[in-house]
Amino acid sequence: MPPNPIPKLNFMKRKFITIPFVFVLFIGIFAGGVYVGYARHPDIDKVVLQNKEAAVETQADFAPFWKVWNTINEKYPRAEKITDQEKIYGAISGLMSSLDDPYSTFFNPEEKKSFEEEIQGNFSGIGIEIGMRNKILTVISPLKGTPAYRAGMKPGDKILKIDKTVTSDMTMEAAIKLLRGEKGTKVVLTVLHEGDEKSVEIEIIRDTINIPTLETEIRKDGIFVIKLYSFTGNSASLFRNAMKEFTESGTDKLLLDLRGNPGGYLDSAVSMASWFLPEGKIVTTEDYGNNKTPEIYRSRGYNIFNDKLKFVILINGGSASASEILAGAMQDHKRAVLVGTKSYGKGSVQEVLNITPETLLKITVAKWLTPNGNTIAEIGLTPDYTVEHVKKNAEDKTDPQLDKAVELLLNMNN
């Protein structure tokens, strides 16, 4: 997603599939030299699109498309500065927008480069994960220690403007492009905090974003705390080290803090769940719909902890994607108690395909289900104990959600 936590894109399953020109709908039209001129391409009512990779039949009327193409070339003052290839990219982006899915996106060469930089965790920006809620650009979570975090951005914040650009009807990729920028440059966000009636302007100075992953702490009361900030490529190995620390600590009280964790790689979530579930237990199901066979992800059975483990997980509106998979699996299998507020509800699966060597397509292919078959997308997880976390002022250091988790851990029976 964005100047966000998971090297952008908060998609949970990374499938890079190299395919030749198989975007048949538009490549089939344009590959042989699309611009033959409107005069040489009369309006047609029906078309059949074909290439050697696949064949597509459609009853769609392409006459309006060709007419707009030709009108742009004839009347638009800057038409000569826009290449035919750029028009094709714009047409593909329009096709993707017809899905009304904020997570399905086409990346032109410039956007592909930015996307890959974010996947590597190497980019400059403000450090927030964003999503769409009711077609409003919404903060999923600010990354700890980033400019957005220090400026007081919160999960659930609605971003109404980026500098002077109104964000209504803006794609996430367009928003990301505006939010990102060179280190040291300024961006002004018009933000409506959740529960407020008036928006505020927040000035943020961009910086290099280093994606945080995991911290551990053994409290004086014997509770072992793992704060997991994202599910990156190396988070599974870091979690393994944390599990070693936990077993060596001698305590049986584990607190996993997933608040503000926007998710990341599915494989990391499955690996972490495997520490607490017997082999073969369902972690999550990938539901493709359309009567297709679902794909089930099961525990690898590390399961080194007995039933005496006391385990609480903290979640909130900034817990999304892989966080919801892990927490949902623990809740459904009754391995942990969830405390906090409802999670974000980012439960869709995206695949990333190479359309050409210079372009990518990220497209939603399925929905995630918890082991009990509950949908995560747009619904989220409901904690076993709902505890709000509302600060009275900037100096308020209280944490009622953490307090409740501690209370439960100290009073759990073996």
C-alpha positions in Angstrom: 0.0 0.0 0.0 1.7 3.3 0.1 4.2 4.9 2.1 3.1 2.2 4.2 4.1 -0.7 6.3 4.1 -3.6 4.2 6.3 -2.7 1.6 3.4 -1.3 0.0 0.8 -3.2 -0.8 -0.5 -4.7 1.9 -1.2 -7.8 -0.1 -0.7 -11.0 1.8 0.2 -13.5 -0.9 3.1 -12.7 -3.2 2.8 -14.6 -6.5 5.0 -13.2 -9.2 4.0 -15.0 -12.4 5.9 -14.2 -15.6 3.6 -14.4 -18.6 4.0 -13.2 -22.2 1.6 -10.6 -23.6 -1.5 -12.2 -22.2 -3.5 -9.2 -21.2 -5.7 -10.2 -24.1 -8.4 -7.6 -23.8 -6.2 -4.6 -24.7 -3.0 -6.2 -26.0 -5.1 -8.1 -28.5 -6.5 -4.8 -29.7 -3.3 -2.8 -29.7 -0.5 -5.2 -30.4 -0.8 -5.1 -34.2 -0.6 -1.3 -34.3 -3.7 0.0 -32.6 -3.8 3.5 -34.0 -4.8 3.0 -37.5 -6.9 6.2 -37.2 -10.5 6.6 -36.6 -11.2 7.2 -40.3 -9.7 3.8 -41.1 -11.5 2.1 -38.1 -15.2 2.6 -38.5 -17.6 2.1 -35.6 -18.3 -1.6 -35.0 -20.9 -3.0 -32.8 -19.4 -6.4 -31.9 -15.8 -7.6 -31.8 -13.9 -10.8 -31.3 -10.4 -10.3 -29.8 -7.8 -12.9 -30.3 -4.1 -13.5 -30.0 -2.0 -16.7 -30.2 -2.0 -17.0 -26.4 -5.8 -17.0 -25.9 -9.1 -16.1 -27.5 -11.7 -13.9 -26.0 -15.2 -13.3 -27.2 -17.2 -10.4 -26.1 -20.5 -8.7 -26.9 -19.2 -5.4 -25.8 -19.6 -2.4 -28.1 -16.1 -0.9 -28.7 -17.3 2.0 -30.9 -17.3 4.5 -28.0 -13.8 3.5 -27.2 -12.5 4.1 -30.7 -14.4 7.3 -31.0 -12.9 8.7 -27.8 -9.4 7.6 -28.9 -9.8 9.5 -32.2 -11.4 12.6 -30.5 -8.5 12.9 -28.1 -6.1 12.9 -31.1 -8.2 15.4 -33.0 -9.2 17.9 -30.3 -7.1 17.6 -27.2 -4.5 20.5 -27.1 -1.7 18.4 -25.8 -2.6 15.2 -27.7 0.8 15.1 -29.4 2.6 14.9 -26.1 0.7 11.8 -25.0 2.0 8.6 -26.7 -0.2 5.8 -27.8 1.5 3.6 -25.3 0.5 6.0 -22.5 -3.1 5.9 -23.7 -3.0 2.1 -23.6 -1.8 2.2 -20.0 -4.6 4.6 -19.1 -7.1 2.4 -20.8 -5.9 -0.6 -18.8 -6.1 1.4 -15.6 -9.7 2.3 -16.5 -10.5 -1.3 -17.0 -9.1 -2.1 -13.6 -11.2 0.6 -12.0 -14.3 -1.0 -13.4 -13.8 -3.8 -10.8 -14.4 -1.3 -8.0 -11.7 -3.0 -6.0 -9.1 -0.8 -4.4 -6.6 -3.6 -4.2 -6.6 -4.5 -7.9 -4.3 -2.2 -9.8 -2.3 -1.9 -13.0 1.3 -0.5 -12.6 2.8 1.3 -15.5 6.7 1.3 -15.7 7.1 4.3 -13.4 4.6 2.8 -10.8 6.2 -0.6 -11.1 9.5 0.8 -10.1 8.0 2.5 -7.1 6.1 -0.6 -6.1 9.3 -2.8 -6.3 11.2 -0.3 -4.1 8.5 -0.5 -1.5 8.5 -4.3 -1.6 12.2 -4.1 -0.8 11.5 -1.7 2.1 13.5 1.0 0.5 11.6 4.2 -0.1 11.0 7.7 1.2 7.6 8.9 2.4 5.6 9.4 5.6 5.2 5.8 6.8 1.5 4.9 6.7 -0.5 2.0 5.4 -3.6 3.2 3.6 -6.8 1.5 2.4 -10.3 2.4 1.2 -13.2 2.5 3.5 -16.6 3.4 1.8 -14.5 4.9 -1.0 -12.7 7.2 1.4 -8.9 7.1 1.7 -8.4 5.8 5.2 -5.3 5.1 7.4 -5.0 1.5 8.3 -2.0 2.1 10.5 1.0 4.4 10.8 4.4 2.6 11.1 6.0 3.0 14.4 8.8 5.6 14.5 7.9 7.1 11.1 7.0 10.7 10.4 3.3 9.9 10.2 3.5 8.1 13.6 5.3 11.0 15.2 2.8 13.5 13.7 -0.1 11.7 15.4 -1.7 9.9 12.5 -4.0 7.2 13.8 -5.8 4.1 12.4 -9.1 5.1 11.0 -8.1 8.6 10.1 -9.7 9.8 6.9 -7.4 11.6 4.5 -9.5 14.2 2.7 -6.7 16.1 1.0 -3.0 15.5 0.1 -1.6 19.0 -0.1 -4.3 20.8 -2.2 -5.5 17.6 -4.0 -8.9 16.2 -2.9 -8.7 12.5 -2.4 -12.3 11.6 -3.2 -12.4 9.1 -6.1 -8.6 8.9 -6.0 -7.0 5.4 -6.4 -4.7 4.2 -3.7 -1.8 4.2 -6.1 -2.4 7.8 -7.0 -2.5 8.6 -3.3 0.7 6.8 -2.7 2.4 8.7 -5.4 1.4 12.0 -3.8 2.4 10.8 -0.3 5.8 9.6 -1.3 8.6 12.0 -2.1 12.2 12.9 -1.4 13.5 12.9 2.1 13.1 16.3 3.7 10.2 17.5 1.6 6.9 18.5 3.2 3.4 17.2 2.6 0.3 18.6 4.2 -2.6 16.3 4.9 -6.2 17.4 5.6 -7.3 14.7 8.1 -10.6 13.8 9.8 -9.8 11.9 13.0 -12.3 9.1 13.8 -15.0 10.6 16.0 -14.2 14.2 15.2 -16.5 16.6 13.4 -13.9 19.0 12.0 -10.9 18.1 9.9 -7.4 19.3 10.8 -4.3 19.9 8.7 -1.2 17.9 9.6 2.2 18.9 8.2 4.6 16.0 7.8 8.2 16.0 6.6 9.1 12.9 4.5 11.9 10.6 5.5 13.5 7.3 4.6 11.1 4.6 5.8 12.7 1.6 7.6 10.0 -1.0 8.1 10.0 -2.2 11.8 9.3 -5.8 12.4 9.5 -7.2 16.0 10.4 -6.3 19.6 10.4 -8.5 22.7 10.2 -7.7 26.4 9.9 -9.7 29.6 7.9 -7.7 32.1 8.5 -7.7 35.9 5.2 -9.6 36.3 6.4 -12.5 34.2 4.5 -11.7 31.0 6.5 -12.1 27.9 5.6 -9.5 25.3 6.1 -9.7 21.5 5.3 -6.5 19.6 5.0 -7.5 15.9 4.8 -4.5 13.6 4.6 -6.2 10.2 4.8 -9.5 8.4 7.9 -9.0 6.2 10.0 -11.6 4.5 12.2 -12.1 7.5 9.5 -11.8 10.2 9.0 -15.6 10.5 12.7 -16.1 11.4 12.6 -13.2 13.9 9.4 -14.7 15.4 11.3 -18.1 15.8 14.0 -16.3 17.7 11.3 -14.7 19.9 9.8 -18.1 20.6 13.2 -19.3 21.7 13.5 -16.3 24.1 10.0 -17.0 25.4 10.8 -20.7 26.2 14.1 -19.7 27.9 12.3 -17.1 30.0 10.6 -19.8 32.1 7.2 -18.0 31.9 3.9 -19.4 30.5 2.3 -16.0 29.9 2.6 -14.7 26.3 1.2 -11.4 25.1 1.3 -10.8 21.3 0.6 -7.2 20.3 -0.7 -6.9 16.8 -2.1 -3.4 17.1 -1.3 -1.3 14.1 0.1 -4.2 12.3 -1.1 -3.9 8.7 -0.1 -7.4 7.7 2.1 -8.7 4.9 3.2 -12.1 3.7 0.8 -15.1 4.2 3.6 -17.5 4.6 4.9 -15.6 7.7 1.4 -15.8 9.3 1.1 -19.5 8.6 4.6 -20.1 10.1 3.8 -18.1 13.2 0.5 -19.9 13.7 2.3 -23.2 13.4 4.0 -22.6 16.8 0.7 -23.0 18.5 -1.3 -25.5 16.5 -0.8 -29.3 15.9 0.2 -30.3 12.4 -2.6 -30.2 9.9 -4.9 -27.8 11.7 -6.4 -25.1 9.4 -4.8 -21.7 9.6 -6.8 -20.1 6.9 -8.7 -20.9 3.7 -8.3 -19.1 0.4 -11.8 -18.9 -1.1 -11.8 -18.3 -4.9 -15.6 -18.4 -5.2 -17.3 -19.4 -8.5 -17.4 -23.0 -7.4 -13.6 -23.3 -7.6 -11.8 -25.5 -5.2 -10.5 -23.5 -2.2 -6.9 -23.7 -1.1 -6.4 -24.6 2.6 -3.3 -23.5 4.5 -2.5 -25.8 7.5 -0.3 -25.7 10.5 3.2 -27.1 10.0 3.0 -28.4 13.5 5.9 -26.8 15.3 3.4 -26.7 18.3 6.0 -26.8 21.1 3.6 -25.4 23.7 1.2 -27.4 25.8 -2.3 -26.5 26.7 -1.1 -24.7 29.8 0.1 -21.7 27.7 -1.6 -18.5 28.7 -1.9 -16.5 25.5 -3.5 -13.1 24.8 -3.4 -11.2 21.5 -4.0 -7.4 21.2 -5.8 -6.2 18.0 -7.3 -2.9 16.9 -8.6 -1.2 13.7 -5.0 -1.1 12.4 -4.6 -4.9 12.6 -5.1 -6.1 9.0 -4.3 -8.7 6.5 -1.8 -11.3 7.8 -2.5 -10.0 11.4 -6.1 -11.0 11.0 -5.2 -14.5 9.7 -2.9 -15.2 12.6 -5.3 -13.8 15.3 -8.3 -15.4 13.6 -6.7 -18.8 13.7 -5.7 -18.5 17.3 -9.3 -17.3 18.2 -11.1 -20.0 16.3 -8.8 -22.8 17.7 -9.2 -21.3 21.2 -5.4 -21.0 21.6 -5.6 -17.3 22.5 -7.9 -14.6 23.8 -8.3 -11.5 21.7 -8.4 -8.1 23.4 -8.9 -4.6 21.9 -11.2 -3.4 19.1 -12.4 -4.8 15.9 -9.7 -5.4 13.3 -9.6 -3.7 9.9 -11.1 -6.3 7.7 -8.5 -6.6 4.9 -9.2 -10.2 3.9 -8.6 -10.4 0.2 -5.8 -12.2 -1.7 -3.9 -10.4 -4.4 -1.6 -12.0 -7.1 1.1 -9.9 -8.8 1.6 -10.7 -12.5 4.2 -9.5 -14.9 2.1 -8.3 -17.9 5.2 -7.1 -19.8 8.8 -6.7 -18.6 8.0 -3.1 -17.7 4.5 -3.5 -16.2 2.7 -5.3 -13.4 -0.9 -6.2 -12.6 -2.0 -6.7 -9.0 -5.4 -8.4 -8.9 -7.7 -9.8 -6.2 -8.2 -13.5 -6.8 -9.8 -14.7 -3.5 -11.0 -14.0 0.0 -9.5 -15.2 3.2 -11.6 -17.2 5.7 -10.8 -18.1 9.3 -10.6 -21.8 10.3 -14.3 -21.7 11.2 -15.2 -20.4 7.7 -15.8 -16.7 8.8 -15.0 -14.0 6.2 -12.4 -11.5 7.2 -12.8 -9.1 4.3 -14.7 -5.9 5.3 -15.9 -7.5 8.5 -12.8 -8.0 10.5 -12.3 -9.9 13.8 -14.3 -9.1 16.9 -12.2 -9.4 20.0 -13.3 -11.6 22.9 -12.9 -8.5 25.1 -13.7 -5.2 23.5 -11.7 -2.4 25.1 -11.5 1.0 23.6 -8.3 3.0 23.7 -9.1 6.7 23.8 -6.4 9.1 24.9 -7.6 12.1 26.9 -4.7 14.2 25.6 -1.2 13.9 24.1 0.3 13.4 27.6 -2.1 10.5 28.4 0.2 7.4 28.6 -2.5 5.0 29.8 -3.2 1.8 27.9 -6.5 0.2 29.0 -6.2 -2.5 26.3 -2.8 -3.6 27.6 -4.1 -3.4 31.1 -6.9 -5.7 30.3 -4.6 -8.2 28.6 -2.3 -8.2 31.6 -5.2 -8.7 34.0 -6.4 -11.7 32.0 -3.0 -13.3 31.8 -2.3 -12.9 35.5 -5.7 -14.5 36.4 -5.9 -17.3 33.8 -6.1 -20.8 35.3 -3.8 -23.5 34.1 
